[in-house]
């Protein structure tokens, strides 16, 4: 049985990463004069830490754009995180006598080189993958209206592969010929996407699709394609009883909730201590700027729709009226220091106090203003599902979608919020943390 090309590429990257760790660490140890004998077993620790970090940013996935600046930034952040984790493991948790304890410089220098090398050969492999996938198509099976919405989403999210549309409105022989062309490998296919109902399909077409699936052609329902390729849940699938059909069991499991709450308490306490000098410096700058209050306090909606007072460093001029509820691009109400605080996301730091109090979590859907929530719940069906979990300082929607300034943006972000709630895991949380550092370093905030 032939290995799937996507899986083969992932396996190749995994083997290359282990080999790179072994070669670079041994070379660094030799050049530093630490040892002249090659060694392997002690390198399992940095190798596994590196693999875990890269896995969190889709470093083994075939759909990550490894030529982009965004991916390069994430990759280097993941490599740096792996270096920090290796130092902690080596000098804080492993007993004396471990070979890597002989030199901190070896670990730091090795990961600096490893980060560059692993990124370089990923870019080379990705370039070749683009060439090999250049003729691959996404085949959409559904009516014209669904196809137009799907193609629009492909354009918006940068999915650049050609689209082929087949529908029961076509001549039956045309429909069959497309499927036959796929079966004979005359039409190269990245994926076949089928609208869930399938009611409009000729009776024997589903069996042909099943056969293509068993022959190795990736086939998805439209909902699953959204989740696998775009990591979100399409809102057309949501209805008032969808929650009970799909579950959300993990996000509401008491054991996971307690572990997540314990991590929130520990990390928020550490964050309040570590970042207190930054908050103090920002407070002085805000006060000197216009003599107004340092903090901005607003009522937000939390878990189970319970309101709470959220505190942020003030970034806008004090207003006497209600004003625009959204912050627009180039908004003149934002102060000079506020613009920088927003772009670096430092205005969010006081929310660590809300996390410590249990009103928020470090990671979750954005805590929205009560004034906006009441409107969203009238206009957006099932908006209240996002209140199943605590809101977070950062979250899946925040790192995947720009700042929202209207109902349309809120709809888009809700797709990511529901994906997070449904697929909650500590691995997903760790991925969000790395992506948040990426957003902060590139100052992609608003």
Secondary structure as GFF3:
##gff-version 3
##sequence-region A 1 446
A	DSSP	alpha_helix	5	31	.	.	.	ID=ss1
A	DSSP	alpha_helix	43	56	.	.	.	ID=ss2
A	DSSP	alpha_helix	69	88	.	.	.	ID=ss3
A	DSSP	pi_helix	89	93	.	.	.	ID=ss4
A	DSSP	three_ten_helix	99	102	.	.	.	ID=ss5
A	DSSP	alpha_helix	104	132	.	.	.	ID=ss6
A	DSSP	beta_strand	137	141	.	.	.	ID=ss7
A	DSSP	alpha_helix	144	156	.	.	.	ID=ss8
A	DSSP	beta_strand	162	166	.	.	.	ID=ss9
A	DSSP	alpha_helix	172	183	.	.	.	ID=ss10
A	DSSP	beta_strand	189	194	.	.	.	ID=ss11
A	DSSP	alpha_helix	205	214	.	.	.	ID=ss12
A	DSSP	beta_strand	219	221	.	.	.	ID=ss13
A	DSSP	alpha_helix	222	230	.	.	.	ID=ss14
A	DSSP	three_ten_helix	235	237	.	.	.	ID=ss15
A	DSSP	alpha_helix	242	246	.	.	.	ID=ss16
A	DSSP	three_ten_helix	250	252	.	.	.	ID=ss17
A	DSSP	alpha_helix	254	290	.	.	.	ID=ss18
A	DSSP	beta_strand	295	301	.	.	.	ID=ss19
A	DSSP	three_ten_helix	303	305	.	.	.	ID=ss20
A	DSSP	beta_strand	307	313	.	.	.	ID=ss21
A	DSSP	alpha_helix	336	343	.	.	.	ID=ss22
A	DSSP	three_ten_helix	346	348	.	.	.	ID=ss23
A	DSSP	alpha_helix	351	357	.	.	.	ID=ss24
A	DSSP	beta_strand	361	363	.	.	.	ID=ss25
A	DSSP	alpha_helix	370	379	.	.	.	ID=ss26
A	DSSP	three_ten_helix	383	388	.	.	.	ID=ss27
A	DSSP	beta_strand	392	394	.	.	.	ID=ss28
A	DSSP	alpha_helix	396	400	.	.	.	ID=ss29
A	DSSP	alpha_helix	407	422	.	.	.	ID=ss30
A	DSSP	alpha_helix	426	441	.	.	.	ID=ss31
###
